[in-house]
Structure formats: structure tokens, C-alpha cells
Amino acid sequence: MIIDRNVYQTELRPTIQARFPDGRVFEGPRGTPLEEFILAADLPKYERIVASLMNGKLRELCFPLREDADLVPVTVSSNDGSRIYRRSLSFLMIAAAAEVLPGQVITILHSMPFGGYYCERGDGQKLTDEELTALKKRMRELVDADLPIDNIRLPLEDALAFFRSQGDSEKAELFSRRRKDYLTLYELNGVRDYFHGFMVPRTRYLDLFDLCHYNNGFILQFPRRSWPNVLQPFEDEPRLAQLFQTYKDWLTIMGVGNVTALNEAIASGRSREVIMVAEALHERQLASIARTIANRQPISRIVAVSGPTSAGKTTFAKRLALQVMAQGLYPVIISLDDYFVNREDTPRDRDGNYDFESFEAVDVALFQEDMRRLMAGEEVLLPRFNFRKGMREEGAPLKIDTDHIILVEGIHGLNPRLTADLPSSATFRVFISAFTQLNLDRHNRVPTTDTRLLRRIVRDASHRGYTAAQTISRWSSVRRGEKNHIFPFQNSADIFFNSALVYELSALKAMAEPLLLQVESGTMERLEANRLMAFLQWFEPLPPSDLQFIANDSILREFIGGSLLETFQPSHRHATR
């Protein structure tokens, strides 16, 4: 029997091939950086490519390609690409500041909605016009010089010694808990630092930025993911600025200004105190909002509560109801979800799926009619949406007196169209979100979006039976809905509530990590799971015995379970139901 053999022994060829999504294949010497393949593909400059997926794994453009691979360019318009650009730009600023402001430490505090980081110098002094101009000029010069941003892997002990020599005990203490025996630092123009995540390979990628004075510091402005090629107009956010300052004051009160301090509090047995003080500060904020509502009576009969997913709206509404009762008022909680149109009447999104987050998914006319009648003292037969059947059914009748307020909770609560036909003074609006989060250190932020995603992963697993992969896969759609239907109206709120809790990532860690480890390897969801686990590594978990000190009406209980308020409803004294 003669066999035609197509397989034969040969030498390892000196070249490798990179395949792009459009079907083109490029070949080059083994070990060629990904950047050279991206440049050879001559992709449009406006796409702002800053990294690449290599066989489904996120890689820096400096990564050497040693085997045939499928490459998918990662642009600034993606979540990963946007993070890489912001992180690299932050390093550019820090490297420039090392020359322009020698001896000063620049702290990156929080983000701004229009696309920027609010920063302050370490001595608390505001930069002069000349200093800010010089800093921006030096950043431009570094971009024009097209300098490399190198990554350097150091033994952990050498990295710790380096940070101690720089007087950065914050980083040295944080990384001393690292389990791996090495740490990767980045170097730009002689300046070394640690950054949590990948970087662009050279400074020329960072040509779009600006600096401007703001309050006692300045803003490092960068392009937003939705508009990767332009900077958005500056928008002053005085209430957000005050909220961030308040949270900073809270951290001072608790003595936990960064993750290192939180880890030390946990290690020293002080975490119970931190938990209880954090919850007390939430309670103080809630009481203040309730007093404001009481002072607006009898004019503001409706209190609308809105915010993005996993902000804690449900628990907040119930806790606010209790605080309002302490002011001598009687709240009635109404969910906008009960005013959904029937499933067959629900609008669809661009993919043809039901768009439950669309404003048109709510029967606004019925809602407005019911609110007018309730405020006029009439009895109303409230709707109740049956989610299993996908249709609205008759609920309970309701009639209220003049000492009642209507607490409306839902994602469209701040949309002016919801209450357009009601007296403008009749509605008091509250926007709730996890606005701030404890940062890893002066230069590495933990995005509050990640905090909300972890909250949702834990809640979805325990309350809804979803896997972490399912929650992650839906996250981009959820975020798109927030961008379209929630965040555009946050400035119409009368007051903001910050639902972030300084200790929560340490509480969520033990619950989230096993769920993230179950995400299948080689998937896009696993990429995100790995990223989340990578920053959770820096947080010490709360001891199981300390979880009992999380108040049973805490907003965090909405996600980790054990909430006393899960089945609570106000008694509606004097109301007919």
C-alpha cells in the first residue's frame, strides 16, 4: 500500500504570520513587535490603535510576536483601549512633572464626566499659570520626541527598595503583599513608576490632551471612548466637586486614604470600626436629604430617585423612606418598572432585541395621570408589571393624604419628559451612584464602573442565578443604556447621593473571585474577568467574622445578601391601599 505523505520534518522557519480581521496576512521575522505588524497594515489613523488582541489575549504593541497569530487591533474607542490611553497619558504627565515641578508629587484623585482626571500637587498649593503652561509644554515636547515607554520586570525586593528610595512608602507597602516574586515597572525619560495595566509603546500615541485649572488643582483632559479623536468641551461640575471633597473628608475621618491604609486597618483589626463609621456617614447623608425634602413640603410631593445599575437605588429608596418618616412624613414607594408597556409594545434596539431601558418602554401618559390624581387626593388603581408574563396587570388601589410623599424609583426618574405635564416644583430629584472609590495609590485609580460591575456580578449570582460570564457579556449593553438614558439627566437632580463604601471591595473580593475564576478561558469575558481579578489582588479580604458588622440595612447588603430591607415596605399610614 502506497501512502502519499504530506507531513515531513523541517526546520523552524525564521518568520511568523499575523492575520487581521479583514483577511490580510502579514509576515515578518520571529520576535517582531506587534506594533510593526499594525503599522504594516496601514490602518486608518483616526482609529487610534493603542494595543492588540493576540489570539484573544490583550497585548501591548511592544509585545514580540513569536508564533503565528490572529491580531485584532484595540482602539481608544474600546474599553481596554480607552484605559490604556488614559493610563499612558497619566504617566506622560507624571514624567513631565518630574522635570517641571521637581520634588512635587502629583495625585490623580478622580475622573470628570466630560473626559478628564482631576489632579492636585502634593503640597496642597495650586499650580500657577506659568507652572501649568510649562507642564503642558513639556508634555508636548515629550510627545514630539517620540520617546519609548519601556516596561521593566524587577525582582519584587528590588522594586520595593526602589520605591522606598523614592520616599514612596505607600507603593512599597502595597506591593509588599504581592504574591508573585516580581513587579513590572514602566520607564519614560528616566522616570520609573508602577501602573496597573498596559501602556502604549511610545509617546507619539499621546498627542490628544489638555490641561486646565480647576478648583485647587487642575484637570488632565483626554478623549472619551465615544469621541476618540476630539476633546469634549469643559463642563464645570460644582456639585460633583463638592461630593468628591466630602468623600475625601470621609476618608480622612476613617484614616483610610488609600488601599494600603485600608489593608493596614484590616490587618490590625480596625476594619470593624471602618465599616461602622462608613455606614454612619451614609446614614448622616440620608438624614440630611430627608430634612431637605421635609423643608420643601407641601410643595414637592414626588421624590424621584434614579441612578445607574448597581448604584443601590432600591435600598436607598427604602432607607430614605425611613428617614422621611422620622421627619413626620409618610412615604409611598412606587417603582417605574410597574409602568412598563406590555412586552409586545416594547421598543427594540439596533440588534432587534427588546430595549427595556428605552424611555418609550414606560407608559409615561399613565404615570403622569396617576401622579396628578394622587396629588389631587383621588384614589388610583396602581399597575403591577408581571415580568414572567411580560404584561401589565391591575395592582392595589392607593389614596394618599397631604402628609404623604410619593417616592418614585427607576432609571428614568430624572428625565424631564417623565414629569413634563406635572408642576415643575412638585418633583424633588435625587441621583444616586457610586461616585468615588478608594484608589490604589496616587497614580492608579480604581474606576467606580468596576465597583458597580463587581456588585452586579455578586448580586446576579446569588439573586438571579447568572454566571459572571453572563453578567460581563451584558455589561456593555447596560452601559450603553446608562449613557443614553441616565447620565444625560444627572445634572437635573436636586441632590446627589454617593453610595460608595470605602471597605466594599474588600468585602466583595471573597465572593467575586470564585465567580470570576469560573469564566471560560479564551473568551472575551475571561479577559475582563482577569482584569478585575488583577486589581482585586491588591485588596485584603475582610475576615468572615467582620462581615456581620456590615449593617443589615447597608446598601452593600443589596448585593451580598442579608438585607433587612429586602421585603420592607412603608406602612403607608393614613394611605388607603
N, C-alpha and C positions, 0 to 999 in steps of 0.2 A: 504494500500500500504506500503510495507516494503522497506525502503531505507537503503542501505549499506553505512554508514557514514565513510569516510576515514579521515575526519578532526576532530581533537579533541583538547581540551585545554591542555596545558602542561606548564612546567617551561622553562625559558630561559636557554638553555644549556650553560655550562661553557666553551665550546670550540668553535673554529671557524675553517673554512677550507680555504685553499689557493689553487687555481687551476693554474697550469702552462701551457704554450702553448703546451707542449708535452703530455698533458693529465693527468699527475700525479697530485695527490691531497695530500696535507699535512695538518695535523690537530694539533692544539696547543691551549693552554689557551687563552682565550679572553684577548686582550691587549698585546699580544706578538709582539715585534718589527718585522718589515718586514725583517730585516737582518737575523733573526733566521730562517725564512722560506727559504730564499735564501741559507743559509748555509746548511740547511737540504736537499735541492735539490741537493747538491753536484755537482754544475755546473762546467765546466772546468775553472781553474784558469786564463788561458790566455784570457778569455773573459773580465776580469777586470770589474766586475759589481759594479756600484757605486750608483745606485738608482733603482727605480722600478716604472712602471706604475701600479696603483691600480685602477681597474675598469675604465681605460682610463685616470686617473689623475696622474700626476707626483708627486711622494712622495719620501722623504728621507728615507733611510734604517732604521733610528731610529723611524720612524712613527709607532705607535702602531695599530695593526690590531684588530678592534673591531667587524667586521662583515665579513661574507663570501665574498671572493673577487677573481677576476681573476688578477693574477700577471704576468707582462711581465718585465723581467729584463732589465735594461738600462745599457749599457756598454760604455766604453770610446770611442768606435768606432762610437757612435751615436753623434749627435749634442748636445743634452742635457747632455749626459754623459761626453763628452769632456769638456764642460763648467764647469760642477761640479768638475771635476778633476783639471782643471786649477785654479779655484777659491779656492778650498781647499788647493792646493799647495801654492798659494799665501799667505794664512793665516798661513800655516806652516812656511813659510819664515819670515813673519812678527813677529810671536811668537818667533822664534829663534833669530831674530834680536833684540828683546826687551831685551834679555839677553846678547847677544854678543856685540851689539852696543847700549848700554843704552843711552837714550836721543836723539838718531838719528831717523829721520823719513825717511822710505824708500818709494819712489814714484815709482809706476808702470806706465811707460809712454806709451809704445806702443808694439805691437807684432812684432815678427820676422818670416819671411816666413817658416823657417825650423822647427819652433815649439819652441817658447820661448817668454818671456817678457823682454824688456829692462827696467832696473831699475836704479835709482840713489839715493844716500843718500841726505838728506835734506840740508846739509851744502855745497853741491857742490863739496866736496872732493872725490877723487877716493879711493875706498877701497884698502888697502894694500893687498899683497899676504897673509899675516898672518890673516887679518880680513876676507877675503873671505874664506880661508880654515877653519877658526873657525866657520863661519856661516854655511858652508856646513856640517861640523862635527856635529854641534848642531842639524841641521835639521835631520841628520841620526839618532842621538840619540833619538829624539822625535818620529821618525817613529818606531824605535826598541822598544820604551817604550809602544807602542800601546795605547796612551792616547786618552780619549774620546774628541770629538769636540761637545760640548753641545750648543743647542740653548736656549736662554733665552728671554722670552717675558717680556718687561718692559713697564710700562706706558710711554707715549711719553715724558711727562715732566721729568721723571726720566732719560730717555735716553739722552735728551738734556742736563740735568745737568751733566751727566756722561761725555759727550764729551767736555763740557765747562771746567770741572775739569781737563781733559787731555790736555787742550790747543788746542783742535781741533775745532776751531770756524767754519771751513769750513763745517764739517759734521753737527754741531749744526744748522747753518743757513740753510743748505739744507733741513734737516728734520723738521725744524720749519714750513715748508709749507705743511707738510703731513696732509692729511685729517683724517686718522684713528688715534685713540687715543692711539695706542701702536706701539712699534717698536721691531722687533726681532733681537737680537744681538747673536753673536757666541763667545764662550769662549774656549780657548785652553791653558792649563798650566798656568792659571791665567791671560791670556791676553784676553781682550774683544775688539770686533770691529764689525762694520756692514759690511755685504757683500750682494750684490744684487743677490740673488739666493741661491739655495740649496748647501749643503755640504755633504761630506762623513761623516760617523758616528765616525770613529776612524783614528788615524794617520797611522796605518799599511797599509791602502789603498794607501798611497802616497810614495811608495818605488822607483818609477822611476822618477828621476830628475837629474839635474846637475847645477852647477854654473860656470860661466867663465867670465873673464874680457872682457869688450868691450867699446872702446872709454873712456868716463869719468865715466862710470858706470859699470854695469855687466848684464849678461843675466841669467835669471831663465829659464832653459830649461825643457820642458815637452814633452811627446809623442804626435804626431799628430794623428788626428782621423783615418787616413788611415793606420797608423802603430802604433797601441796602445801599443805594447809590446817592442818597441825599441825607442831610441832617434836618431833622424836624425843627420847626420854629420853637424858640424858647417859650415855655409856659410857666409862669410863676404859680407855685402851689403852696400858699402860705399855711393852709390847714395841714397839709401833709408834712410840711417842715416842722410845724408845732408838734404833730404826732410823733415824728421821729425824735425830736428833742425830749419829749415826755418819756419815750421808751428808753432813751439814753439815760435819763434821770432815774428811771426804774432800775436799770442795770447797776447804777451806782449805789442805789439803796440796798440792792441784794448782794453787792460785792462780786458780781459776775460779769465783767466787761467783755469777756471773750470765752471761747471754748476751753482754753486752758484753765481759766478760773472756775468754770463750771465743773470740769473734771476734778479739780482740786477739792471743790465743795463736796462732790460725791465721795471721793476717796477719804476725806476727813470726817465723813458722817454728817455733814451740814446740809445735805440735799433736802431733808425734810423741811428745814427752815426755808430754803429757797422755794420749794413747792408752795408752802403755805403763804409766804409773802407774795409770790406771783399771783396766787388766786385772790388774795386780799386786795391787790391792786386792781384786778379785774372787777371785783365787787365794788370798789370805790368808783371806778369809771361808770359802771352800770347805774349806781345810785345817783351820780351826777346827771346822767342822761334822763333818768326818771324825774328828777327835780325840774329839769328844763321843760319836760313835757307837761308836768303839772302846772308850771308857771304860765303855760300857753293856753290853759283851759279858761273858758269853754270853747275857744276858737278852733284849736286843732283836734278834731275828733278822730282823725285817722293817722296812725303811725305806720308808715311803710318801711319795711326792713328788706334790704337787698344786699347782695354781695356775690362773689364768685363761688364756685363749687368748693366744698370742704372748708369754707370760712367759719362754719359753726353757726349758721343762721338759725337753725331750729332751736338749739339750746339757748342761744342768745335771746330769741323772742320769748321763750318761756321764763328765763331769768329776768328779763326786762319786765314781763308781766307781773312777776312777784314784787319787783321794786316799785312798779307803778301802784300796785295795791297798797304798798307801805306808804304811799303818798295820798291815800284816801280815794283813789280812782279804781274802777273795775274794768279790767281788760277783757276783750273778746278776741281770740286769735282766729284769723281766717287765712287759709292757705290759697294762694293764687292757683295752685295746681288743681283745685276743685273747679276752677273756671275754664279748664281746658275744653276746647271744642271736641266733638266726637272724633274718633280715630280716622274715619274716612274723610273728614273735613280738615284734617291736619295738613298744613303745607309741607312740601318736600324740599330737600336740599338739592344741591347741584349733582349729587350722586343718585338722586331718586329715592333717598331714604326719608322717612318721616323726620321733620325738623321740629322736635318738641321744644326747642329753645327759641323758636321764632316768636316774635310778638303776636303774629297772626294766629298762633296756636291757642291764644287766650280769647275767650268771648268777652271782649272789653265792654261792649254795649250792655251786656247783662250785669257785669261787675259794677259799672257806673250807676246803673238803675238801682241795684240793690243797695249801694252805698248812700245814694240820695234818699231812698225810702227809710233806711235805718236811721240816718241822721234826722229825718223828719218825724221819728217816733213811730213809724209804721212797722208792722210785722212782716218779715220776709222769710220765704221758704228757701233756705240756702241750698245750693247744689252740692253734690258729693261725686267726685270722679271715681269710677270703678276702673282701676288700671288693668285689672285682669280681663275685663270685657272691652276696655277701650272706649267707654262711653260714659256720659254724664247721667247721674241719677238724682232723684229727689233726696235731699238731706233733711236736717231738722229745721223747724221754724225758729226764728230769732226776732226778739224785740228788745230794744235797749232803752235805757233812761239817759238823762243828761249827764250823769256821773260816770258813764261808760266811755271807754275809748276803744277803737277798733284797731287791733294790731294785724296788719296785713304782711304776710311773709311770702316772698317769691322773687325770682330773678329779675322780673320786670317792675319791681316796686318803685324804682326811681325814674322810670321812663315817663316823661311829661305827658305822653299820649294816654297813659293809664288813667290819669285823673284830670284830663283836659276839660271835661264838662262839669267838674266839681269846683267849688270855690277854691281859689288858689291858697287861701290861708287855712283851709280845712285839713291839709295834709302836712305832717311833720315827717321828714325823710331821714333815715339812718342807713349809712353804708358801712358794712362790716367786711373786713378781710384780715388775713394775717399779714399785716403791712411790713413788719420787720422781723428779723431773725438774728440770733447770735452769730456773729461772723467767726470764721476760723482764726483769723488774725487781722492785722492792719490792712493787708493787701488781698485777702481771699474771702470773698463774700459767699454766704450760703443763700441762694435765691429763695425768696418766700414761695415762689411757684413750686419748688421742690418740696417744701414743707407741706404744702397743700396736697401734692401728689402722694406723699407718704401717708398722710392722714387718710386719703381716699383708698389707697391700697389696703391698709389695715382694716378700714371700715367695710369695704366691699367684700373682703374675705370672710369677715365674721358675721356680717349682717345680710349680705346678698349672695354669698356663695360664688363670687367671681374670683378667678385667679389673678395674680399680679400681672401676668401677661395680658389678660383681657382688659384690665384697668388701664395699663400702659398703652395698649393699642387704641383705646378710645380717647386718650388724653388730648391728642391734637385736635380732635373734633370738639371736645369740651372747651379747649382753649379758644378755638375759633368762635364758638358761641359766646364766650365771655367777651371777646374782643368786639363782636358785633352788637351784643345786646345788653351788656352790663357796664363795662368800663367807660363807654362814651358818656354815661349819665352819672358817673360817681360825683362829679362836681355840682350836681343839683341837690346833693344831700345837705341837710342842715347840720349834720354832725357825723363824724367818723368814729368807729369803734375798732380798735386794734385787738384782734383775737389771738395774736401770737402769745405763746407762753415760753419763757426762757428755757425751761427744762424739757420741753416736749420731745425733741429729737432723741434725747437720752431715754425717754420713756417709750418712744415708738421703736427704737432700734431693735430690741429683742423680739418684737412682734413682726417687724418688717423684714428683717434679714432672712429668716427661713422662707418667707413668701417669695422674696426676690431670687433666692437660690434655686427655686423650682422652675424659673423661667428657662425655656428650652435654649440650649446653646445654638449659636449660628443664626439667630433671629434678630430682627431689629429691636424687638422688645428686650432681648438679652443685653444689647448694647446699652440701653437705658438703665436696665437693672444693675449692670456693672458700674455705671456712673454713680448711681445712687448709693450702692454699697461702698464705693470708693470714698465718698465723703463721710458716710456714717462711721467709717473706721476711726475717725478722729474723736468721736463722742464715746465717753464711758457710759455703759448702760446703767440705768437706775437699778439698785438692788431690788429684787422682787418684794422684799418686805417694805420698801418705801412707796410702792405703788398705792398702798392703802391710804397714804396721806394726800393723794390727789382727790380733791373734794368730789363727792358724788353728784354734784351739780356742775362740775367743771365742764367747760367747752370741750376739753380733750376727751371726756367720757363719751361724747357723741361718737368718737372714733374707736376708742379702745374698749368700750363697753362698761357696764356697771353704772349707767346714769340713772339717778333717781328721777329725772325729769322725762324719761322715755315715754311714759304713759300719762304724764301730768297734763291736766288741762285746768285753767282757772275755773272757779265755781260759778262765775257769771252772776254774782249776787244781784238781785233785782231784775236780771235779764230773764226773758221767757224763752225757753228752748225746748 
